[in-house]
Amino acid sequence: MDRTVPTNRWIGAAGLALLAGGVAILARQPGLLLAGVLGVACAAYARSASQPSVSLELDRELSDTTPTPGDDVRVTLTVRNVGDSPVADLRVVDGVPKALSVSGGSARHGTALRPGKQATFGYTVDATRGEHSWEPTQVIARDPSGALERETTLETETTMRCTPRLEATTDLPLRGLTTQYTGRVATDVAGTGVEFYSTRHYRPGDPLRRIDWNRWARTGELSTLEFREERAATVVLLIDARSEAYRQAGEDAPNAVERSVDAAGRAFVALEGGGDRVGVAAFGPEDLWLAPGSGSDHRVKARQLLATHPALSPTPSGEDFFPSIRLRRLRRLLPSDAQLLFFTPLCDDYVASVARRLDAYGHLVTVVSPDPTTADTPGHRLARVQRRNRISRLRASGLRVVDWGEESLAAEITRARGRWSA
């Protein structure tokens, strides 16, 4: 963008000056006549104004290009006049990414620059999860009279990647859908394990360590101990990233998508560290799919996706969303033995129906729902009641739901585990 427009600062000045001159002549007031003459001179000067010359360079520096969420990052801008003409009135507005908020200083600056001179200013932003690229800086220069202003933009590529540290939450109790590989999910299959399951008659070849020697001492009969076999699970962490999910309990509170991404990261560390195969997907306008897997490369890829993928942007996407198409695509991608941890605030009935449908398709669903509702207005209280009703209906349908309020996720999971085992 590069355009020159009038500011209309001097509009009507000539008319007022002539009026003052006429009144001065009639009233025989020399001082008023002099003011009218000066007004006419100023108006004539404004009309002779020429387009302001703008030859500027911009440098932007960040105190940290790879911060963690919550860090303060100092942004320093330097504007340099590399032209031959002075800039009498210069306004600079930096292109702060939409997902970042300015916590100190100002991203705006006003100054005047002679040729070869420079001006430096700065501000502080709060680091937020994601990859953030600065937009072009808007520059407005005015001629000395202020009658014309020239708007242009300056670009300097600046990117900040904010990646959270993934920490494991408390062990998530998975449902019974498992693979053939050894893991930590208890099954109803007798075999090798740590939890006693049953006894059976001794068969030649049974390991000596599994013989019930106490029974042999009492009865003289040989029997073999069976333990509950533990197997690995295939889990997909599904994050509700629709625009409806970007709800927050207050102006300074994180939105539900941010809380969901944080919970999914903690769940990934806990599950993958326990031997389960874990994948990541998003239910929103942007396509995100990481097939279930394990290993160090898989962990790195998942960490990067959760931190910077556009599908999990800190702000809602402006792309069109076709939920039925996205749901069909998700069903095709899901392995037949995959169960789902669905992270959603349950702010509408549609997403609750998605959870029930996925569970009905054979992918056992556990819903982890960050609560973004408040009770400060009648409308907000109604939204809270409607959300609780959705949770009740999901539980009545046989789905597990973790209602995550203000307490830590670990505390909510512990409370939910007691209810599920009751």
C-alpha positions in Angstrom: 0.0 0.0 0.0 1.4 3.4 -1.0 -1.0 6.3 -1.3 -1.1 10.1 -0.6 -4.3 11.6 0.7 -5.2 15.1 2.0 -5.7 15.5 5.7 -8.2 18.3 5.4 -6.4 20.0 8.3 -6.7 23.4 6.6 -10.2 23.0 5.2 -12.2 26.2 5.7 -9.1 28.2 6.8 -9.2 30.5 3.8 -12.8 31.3 4.3 -12.3 32.1 8.0 -9.3 34.3 7.2 -11.3 36.3 4.6 -14.2 36.6 7.0 -11.8 37.9 9.7 -10.3 40.4 7.2 -13.8 41.7 6.2 -14.8 42.1 9.8 -11.5 43.9 10.6 -12.1 46.4 7.8 -15.7 47.1 8.9 -14.7 47.4 12.5 -11.4 49.2 11.8 -9.4 46.6 13.8 -5.8 46.4 12.5 -5.0 43.4 14.7 -7.9 41.4 13.4 -6.9 42.3 9.8 -3.4 41.1 10.5 -4.8 37.7 11.7 -6.8 37.4 8.5 -3.8 38.1 6.4 -1.8 35.4 8.3 -4.7 33.0 7.8 -4.7 33.5 4.1 -0.9 33.0 4.0 -1.2 29.7 5.9 -4.0 28.5 3.6 -1.9 29.4 0.5 1.1 27.6 2.0 -1.0 24.5 2.6 -2.3 24.5 -1.0 1.3 24.6 -2.3 2.2 21.5 -0.2 4.0 18.7 -2.2 3.9 15.0 -1.6 6.1 14.0 1.3 9.1 12.0 0.4 9.5 8.6 2.2 12.8 6.7 2.0 12.9 4.6 5.1 14.5 1.4 6.3 13.2 -0.7 9.2 15.0 -3.1 11.5 13.1 -5.3 14.1 14.8 -7.3 16.8 13.3 -9.8 19.3 14.9 -10.4 22.7 14.0 -14.1 22.3 12.8 -15.8 19.1 12.0 -19.2 20.8 10.3 -18.3 24.1 8.0 -20.5 26.2 4.3 -19.4 26.7 4.0 -16.7 29.3 7.5 -15.2 28.7 7.9 -11.5 28.1 9.6 -10.7 24.8 11.0 -7.3 24.1 10.5 -6.0 20.5 12.9 -3.2 19.4 12.3 -1.3 16.1 14.7 1.1 14.4 13.5 3.4 11.6 16.1 5.0 9.5 15.7 7.9 7.0 17.9 6.9 4.0 16.5 9.6 1.7 17.8 13.1 1.0 14.7 14.9 2.4 13.7 15.4 6.0 10.5 13.8 7.3 8.8 16.5 9.4 6.0 14.3 10.8 6.4 10.5 10.9 4.0 8.0 12.5 5.0 4.3 12.8 2.5 1.5 13.7 4.1 -1.9 14.0 2.3 -5.0 12.7 1.9 -7.0 15.9 0.6 -10.5 15.2 -3.1 -10.9 16.2 -2.4 -13.7 18.7 0.0 -11.6 20.7 -0.9 -8.9 23.2 1.3 -5.8 24.0 2.0 -5.9 27.8 4.4 -3.0 28.0 5.2 0.1 26.0 3.5 0.9 22.7 3.7 -0.5 19.2 3.1 3.1 17.9 5.7 5.9 17.7 5.8 9.4 16.4 8.9 11.4 15.5 10.7 13.6 12.9 13.8 12.4 11.0 16.5 14.3 9.2 18.4 12.6 6.4 20.7 9.9 7.7 19.1 9.9 11.2 17.2 7.1 12.9 14.7 6.6 15.7 14.4 3.6 18.0 11.5 2.5 20.1 10.2 -0.8 21.6 7.5 -2.6 23.4 6.9 -5.9 25.1 4.6 -8.8 24.1 3.4 -11.8 26.1 4.5 -15.0 24.4 1.6 -17.2 23.3 1.9 -20.8 21.9 2.3 -20.9 18.2 4.4 -19.5 15.3 3.9 -15.8 15.0 5.0 -13.7 12.0 4.9 -9.9 12.2 2.8 -8.1 9.6 4.1 -5.2 7.6 4.7 -2.0 9.6 2.4 0.9 8.7 4.1 4.2 8.1 2.4 7.6 7.8 4.5 10.7 6.8 3.1 14.2 6.6 4.6 17.3 4.8 5.6 20.2 7.0 2.2 21.9 6.7 0.3 18.7 7.6 -2.0 19.2 4.5 -0.9 15.9 2.9 0.0 12.5 4.3 1.6 9.5 2.6 0.7 6.0 3.8 3.0 3.2 3.1 4.3 -0.1 4.6 7.7 -1.4 5.5 8.4 -5.1 5.7 11.1 -7.0 7.5 10.6 -10.7 8.1 10.3 -11.5 11.8 9.1 -14.8 13.2 8.7 -16.0 16.8 8.1 -19.7 17.5 6.7 -20.3 21.0 6.8 -24.0 21.9 5.4 -25.1 25.3 7.3 -27.7 27.4 5.2 -30.8 27.5 4.7 -32.3 30.9 2.9 -35.5 31.7 -0.4 -35.3 33.6 -1.7 -38.0 35.9 -2.2 -41.4 34.1 -5.3 -41.2 32.0 -7.5 -44.3 32.6 -8.1 -45.7 29.1 -11.0 -47.8 28.0 -10.7 -51.5 27.1 -10.0 -51.2 23.4 -6.3 -52.4 23.0 -3.8 -53.7 20.5 -1.9 -57.0 20.6 1.2 -55.3 22.0 2.1 -55.3 25.7 1.2 -52.1 27.5 -0.5 -50.8 30.6 -4.2 -51.3 29.9 -5.7 -54.1 32.0 -7.8 -56.6 29.9 -10.0 -59.5 30.6 -7.5 -61.8 28.9 -5.6 -64.3 31.1 -1.8 -64.4 30.5 1.3 -62.7 31.8 0.8 -59.7 33.9 1.0 -58.3 37.4 -2.6 -58.5 38.6 -4.0 -61.9 39.6 -6.8 -63.2 37.4 -7.4 -66.9 37.9 -5.9 -70.4 38.4 -6.1 -73.4 36.1 -4.8 -77.0 36.0 -1.0 -77.4 35.5 0.1 -78.2 31.9 3.5 -79.5 31.1 5.8 -76.7 30.1 4.2 -74.0 32.4 6.9 -71.8 34.0 7.8 -72.9 37.5 7.4 -69.3 38.8 3.7 -69.4 37.9 2.9 -72.6 39.8 0.7 -72.2 42.9 3.1 -73.8 45.4 0.9 -73.0 48.4 -1.9 -75.1 46.9 0.5 -77.9 46.1 1.7 -77.9 49.7 -1.9 -78.1 51.0 -3.4 -80.6 48.5 -0.6 -82.1 46.5 -2.2 -80.8 43.3 -0.3 -78.7 40.8 -2.1 -75.6 39.4 -0.9 -72.6 37.4 -1.6 -68.9 38.3 -3.0 -66.7 35.6 -2.6 -63.0 35.6 -4.6 -60.2 33.9 -2.8 -59.4 30.7 -1.9 -55.8 30.1 -1.8 -54.5 26.5 -1.0 -51.2 24.7 -3.7 -49.0 23.4 -4.0 -46.9 20.2 -5.2 -43.5 21.2 -6.0 -40.4 19.0 -6.0 -37.0 20.7 -8.8 -35.1 19.0 -9.0 -31.4 19.6 -12.1 -29.3 18.9 -10.7 -26.3 17.0 -13.9 -24.9 15.5 -14.6 -21.2 16.0 -17.3 -22.2 18.5 -14.6 -23.7 20.7 -12.7 -20.4 21.2 -14.6 -19.5 24.4 -13.0 -18.2 27.5 -14.1 -17.6 31.1 -12.8 -14.1 31.2 -10.9 -11.5 29.2 -7.5 -12.5 30.6 -8.3 -16.3 30.8 -7.0 -18.7 28.2 -9.6 -19.9 25.7 -10.9 -23.4 25.6 -8.7 -24.4 22.6 -5.6 -23.3 24.4 -6.5 -25.3 27.4 -7.4 -28.3 25.2 -4.0 -28.1 23.4 -2.2 -27.9 26.8 -4.2 -31.0 28.1 -3.5 -32.9 24.9 0.2 -32.3 25.2 0.2 -33.5 28.8 -1.9 -36.6 27.8 0.5 -37.3 24.9 3.5 -37.4 27.2 1.7 -39.7 29.7 0.3 -42.1 27.2 3.3 -42.4 24.9 5.6 -42.8 27.9 3.4 -45.7 29.1 3.9 -47.6 25.9 0.7 -46.6 24.0 0.6 -45.6 20.4 -0.7 -42.0 20.3 -1.8 -39.8 17.4 -3.1 -36.2 17.1 -6.0 -34.7 15.1 -8.1 -31.6 14.9 -11.8 -31.1 14.3 -11.9 -27.7 12.6 -11.4 -25.8 9.4 -7.7 -26.7 9.0 -6.7 -30.2 8.4 -4.4 -31.8 11.0 -3.6 -35.5 11.3 -0.7 -37.3 12.9 -1.2 -41.1 12.7 -0.7 -43.0 16.0 2.9 -43.9 16.7 5.7 -43.9 19.2 9.4 -43.2 19.4 11.5 -40.1 19.7 10.9 -38.8 16.2 7.1 -39.2 16.7 7.4 -37.2 20.0 9.2 -34.4 18.3 6.7 -34.2 15.5 3.8 -34.2 17.9 5.3 -31.5 20.0 5.8 -29.3 16.9 2.3 -29.9 15.6 0.7 -29.0 19.0 2.8 -25.9 19.2 2.7 -24.3 15.8 0.2 -26.0 13.4 -2.3 -23.5 11.9 -5.2 -25.8 12.8 -4.5 -25.1 16.5 -4.0 -21.4 16.1 -4.5 -19.3 19.3 -7.1 -17.3 17.3 -10.0 -18.7 15.3 -9.4 -19.5 11.6 -11.3 -17.6 9.0 -11.5 -20.6 6.7 -14.8 -22.2 5.8 -15.7 -25.3 7.8 -17.7 -28.3 6.5 -18.1 -30.5 9.6 -19.7 -33.5 7.8 -16.8 -33.7 5.3 -14.3 -33.3 8.1 -16.0 -36.1 10.1 -16.0 -38.5 7.2 -12.4 -37.9 6.6 -11.6 -38.4 10.2 -13.4 -41.8 10.2 -11.4 -42.9 7.2 -8.1 -42.0 8.9 -8.9 -43.6 12.3 -7.4 -47.1 12.8 -10.1 -49.6 13.6 -8.6 -50.2 17.1 -8.2 -46.5 18.0 -10.0 -45.0 20.9 -10.4 -41.2 21.3 -9.6 -38.6 23.8 -11.8 -35.8 22.6 -10.9 -32.3 24.0 -13.8 -30.0 23.6 -15.6 -27.3 25.7 -19.0 -28.8 24.7 -20.4 -25.3 23.9 -23.0 -26.6 21.4 -25.1 -29.6 20.8 -23.4 -30.5 17.5 -20.0 -31.4 19.0 -21.8 -33.6 21.6 -23.5 -35.5 18.8 -20.0 -35.9 17.1 -18.7 -37.5 20.3 -21.7 -40.0 20.4 -21.3 -40.8 16.7 -17.6 -41.6 17.0 -18.3 -43.8 20.0 -21.1 -45.6 18.2 -18.7 -46.3 15.3 -16.6 -48.4 17.7 -14.0 -45.8 18.7 -14.4 -45.6 22.5 -14.6 -41.9 23.4 -13.5 -40.2 26.5 -14.3 -36.5 26.6 -12.0 -34.0 28.3 -14.0 -30.8 28.5 -12.4 -27.5 29.7 -15.2 -25.3 31.1 -15.3 -21.8 29.6 -18.6 -20.7 31.1 -19.2 -18.1 33.8 -22.2 -17.1 36.0 -21.9 -13.3 35.9 -25.0 -12.7 33.7 -28.3 -14.6 33.1 -27.2 -15.5 29.6 -23.9 -16.9 30.8 -25.6 -18.9 33.6 -28.0 -20.4 30.9 -25.0 -21.4 28.8 -23.5 -23.1 31.9 -26.7 -25.0 32.5 -26.9 -26.1 28.9 -23.3 -27.4 28.9 -23.9 -29.4 32.1 -27.0 -30.9 30.5 -24.8 -32.0 27.5 -22.4 -33.6 29.9 -25.2 -35.5 31.6 -26.6 -36.8 28.3 -23.1 -38.0 27.2 -22.6 -39.8 30.5 -26.1 -41.3 30.2 -25.0 -42.6 26.7 -22.1 -44.4 28.3 -19.3 -42.0 27.4 -16.7 -40.9 30.0 -16.5 -37.2 30.5 -13.9 -35.2 32.5 -15.5 -31.9 33.4 -12.4 -29.7 33.8 -13.2 -26.5 35.7 -10.9 -24.3 37.7 -8.9 -27.1 39.4 -5.9 -28.8 37.8 -6.5 -31.4 35.2 -4.8 -34.0 37.4 -7.3 -33.4 40.2 -10.3 -33.6 37.8 -9.1 -36.9 36.3 -8.6 -38.3 39.8 -12.1 -37.4 40.7 -13.5 -38.8 37.4 -11.6 -42.0 37.9 -13.3 -42.6 41.2 -16.7 -42.1 39.6 -15.9 -44.5 36.7 -14.7 -47.2 39.0 -17.6 -46.9 41.4 
